[in-house]
Amino acid sequence: MSFQKQQIQTDIIDNVISIQKATLDNNNFTKILEYLNVFLDIHQSIDSEDRELIKLWNDIVADIIGVIHTGISGFYRLAMISLRSILEMACSSFYYYDHRIEYFMFLEHDSIADKYVTSLVNDYQFFKTNYIQYFADDIGEIEKQKNAVSEKLVLIYKNQCDVVHGRYKKLLNSEALNIEYNEISFKKFEKMFIETMSIIALMYVLRFNVRDNITLLELAEFTKVVKFNGK
């Protein structure tokens, strides 16, 4: 390796370390770590109950950890882009839980991962009120309004797609190439991260009727589309 390449590599590593330090020094990570623990609990629960579904959740949780590291390291847009993949896999996991034949095709024949969020909602009524009633008969009491969950899901996904497809106002380095700690950009990532975790947590709570974890319910209610009657 040439001296110039070595220097570039050293500069990149040193810069990332500096960004990580600034990020940790200037932000409170209590909630992010609490919510990561929530997903570790979800993973453990699924692992003990469903040896098929865990195949997707292994990647979901690994990617969540990767996204946190990427965001802390200053690659904010890349971290936000990865959130869409996490949401898509999580939605697929809930869909395939109720569609085992399609899941078998997905596993055994490496079927295309085309269960995109908008198509699930539009074509399969995914997490619309009538859909949720199948496994949560009190949805009419806890949902802010009819189809509030599915509408929130689509909105979060739309915002993620805007980042993925490079919508101009979602770009973070359009004025200059600056790989450095940026509080505004980090807060944008943090907001999208928590929104993504919250809608996945909400779907998990509703689908499996898990209401005995206060932090999980807090995260699910962050969506502002449900209220679990003080539970």
C-alpha positions in Angstrom: 0.0 0.0 0.0 1.4 3.4 -1.0 2.0 6.1 1.6 -0.8 8.2 0.1 -3.3 5.4 0.5 -2.1 4.7 4.0 -2.6 8.4 4.9 -6.1 8.5 3.4 -7.0 5.4 5.4 -5.6 6.8 8.6 -7.4 10.2 8.0 -10.7 8.4 7.5 -10.4 6.3 10.6 -9.3 9.2 12.7 -12.1 11.3 11.4 -14.7 8.6 12.2 -13.3 8.2 15.7 -13.6 12.0 16.2 -17.2 12.0 14.9 -18.1 9.1 17.2 -16.6 10.9 20.2 -18.5 14.2 19.4 -21.7 12.3 18.9 -21.5 10.5 22.2 -20.4 13.6 24.1 -23.2 15.8 22.7 -26.2 13.4 22.8 -28.1 11.4 25.3 -28.3 7.8 24.1 -30.5 6.5 26.9 -33.6 6.1 24.8 -31.8 4.6 21.8 -30.2 2.0 24.1 -33.5 1.3 25.9 -35.2 0.7 22.5 -32.4 -1.4 21.3 -32.9 -3.6 24.4 -36.6 -3.8 23.5 -35.7 -5.3 20.2 -33.2 -7.7 21.8 -36.2 -8.8 23.9 -38.4 -9.2 20.9 -35.6 -11.2 19.2 -35.3 -13.5 22.2 -39.0 -14.0 22.4 -39.3 -14.9 18.7 -36.2 -17.1 18.9 -37.9 -19.1 21.7 -41.3 -19.4 20.0 -40.7 -19.5 16.2 -37.6 -21.1 14.7 -38.7 -20.0 11.2 -39.4 -16.4 11.8 -36.1 -15.9 13.6 -34.3 -16.2 10.3 -35.6 -12.8 9.4 -35.2 -11.3 12.8 -31.5 -12.2 13.1 -30.9 -9.8 10.2 -33.3 -7.2 11.5 -31.6 -6.9 14.8 -28.1 -7.1 13.3 -29.0 -4.3 11.0 -30.4 -2.2 13.8 -27.1 -2.4 15.6 -25.3 -1.6 12.3 -27.6 1.5 11.8 -26.8 2.8 15.2 -23.1 2.5 14.6 -23.4 4.1 11.2 -25.4 7.0 12.6 -22.9 7.5 15.4 -20.1 7.5 12.9 -21.5 10.5 10.9 -22.9 8.7 7.9 -26.4 9.9 8.6 -28.0 9.4 5.2 -26.6 5.9 4.8 -28.0 5.1 8.3 -31.4 6.5 7.3 -31.4 4.5 4.0 -30.8 1.3 6.0 -33.9 2.0 8.1 -36.1 1.3 5.1 -34.7 -2.2 4.7 -35.2 -2.9 8.4 -38.9 -1.8 8.1 -39.4 -3.9 5.0 -38.0 -7.0 6.6 -40.0 -6.5 9.8 -43.2 -6.1 7.8 -42.3 -9.2 5.8 -41.8 -11.1 9.0 -45.3 -10.2 10.3 -46.8 -10.9 6.9 -45.1 -14.3 6.5 -46.1 -15.3 10.1 -49.7 -15.5 8.7 -48.8 -16.7 5.2 -46.6 -19.8 5.8 -46.9 -21.2 2.2 -45.5 -17.9 0.8 -42.8 -18.0 3.5 -41.8 -21.5 2.4 -41.5 -20.3 -1.1 -39.4 -17.4 0.1 -37.1 -19.7 1.9 -36.9 -22.7 -0.3 -37.0 -21.0 -3.7 -35.4 -17.7 -2.9 -38.4 -15.8 -4.0 -38.1 -12.1 -4.7 -38.4 -10.0 -1.5 -41.2 -7.9 -3.0 -43.4 -7.5 0.0 -43.0 -3.7 0.0 -44.9 -1.8 2.7 -47.2 0.1 0.4 -48.2 -3.0 -1.6 -48.8 -4.9 1.6 -51.2 -2.1 2.8 -52.9 -1.6 -0.5 -53.2 -5.2 -1.7 -53.5 -7.1 1.6 -55.1 -4.5 4.0 -51.9 -5.0 6.1 -52.4 -3.5 9.5 -55.5 -1.6 8.6 -58.1 -1.6 11.3 -60.1 -4.6 9.9 -56.9 -6.5 9.5 -55.8 -5.8 13.1 -59.2 -6.9 14.5 -58.3 -10.5 13.6 -55.7 -10.6 16.4 -56.5 -7.5 18.5 -60.2 -7.2 19.1 -59.8 -4.0 21.2 -58.2 -2.1 18.3 -61.3 0.1 18.1 -60.7 1.3 21.6 -57.0 1.9 21.4 -56.5 3.2 17.8 -56.7 7.0 17.5 -58.9 6.6 14.4 -59.7 4.0 11.8 -56.7 2.9 9.8 -54.4 5.2 11.8 -51.8 2.4 12.2 -51.5 1.6 8.5 -51.5 5.3 7.6 -48.7 5.9 10.0 -46.8 2.9 8.6 -47.2 4.2 5.0 -46.1 7.7 6.0 -42.9 6.5 7.8 -42.1 4.3 4.8 -42.7 7.2 2.4 -40.3 9.4 4.3 -37.7 6.6 4.1 -38.2 6.2 0.4 -37.7 9.9 -0.1 -34.2 9.5 1.4 -33.4 6.3 -0.5 -34.3 7.9 -3.8 -32.4 11.0 -3.1 -35.2 13.6 -3.0 -33.4 16.9 -3.0 -34.6 18.2 0.4 -33.5 14.9 2.0 -29.9 15.3 0.9 -27.4 16.2 3.6 -24.3 17.1 1.7 -25.7 19.0 -1.3 -23.8 22.2 -0.4 -20.5 20.7 0.4 -18.8 17.3 1.1 -18.3 17.4 4.9 -17.9 14.1 6.7 -18.1 15.5 10.2 -20.3 15.6 13.2 -23.4 17.5 12.5 -26.0 17.8 15.2 -28.9 18.7 12.9 -28.2 15.7 10.7 -27.8 13.4 13.7 -31.1 14.5 15.1 -32.8 13.8 11.7 -31.4 10.3 11.8 -32.3 9.9 15.5 -35.9 10.9 14.8 -36.3 8.6 11.8 -34.6 5.8 13.8 -37.1 6.1 16.7 -40.1 6.4 14.4 -39.0 3.2 12.6 -38.5 1.3 15.8 -41.8 2.6 17.2 -44.0 1.4 14.3 -42.3 -2.0 14.3 -42.8 -2.3 18.0 -46.5 -1.3 17.6 -47.0 -4.0 15.0 -45.4 -6.5 17.3 -47.5 -5.5 20.3 -50.7 -5.7 18.3 -49.9 -8.9 16.4 -48.8 -10.9 19.4 -50.8 -9.1 22.1 -47.6 -8.4 24.2 -48.6 -5.7 26.7 -46.6 -6.5 29.8 -43.4 -4.5 28.9 -43.7 -0.9 29.8 -40.8 0.3 27.6 -42.1 -1.7 24.7 -45.5 0.0 25.1 -43.9 3.4 25.5 -42.1 2.8 22.2 -45.2 1.6 20.5 -47.2 4.7 21.7 -44.5 7.0 20.3 -46.3 6.6 17.0 -49.1 8.7 18.5 -51.7 6.6 16.8 -52.6 4.3 19.7 -53.1 4.5 23.5 -53.0 1.3 25.5 -55.5 2.5 28.2 -52.8 3.3 30.7 -51.4 -0.2 30.6 
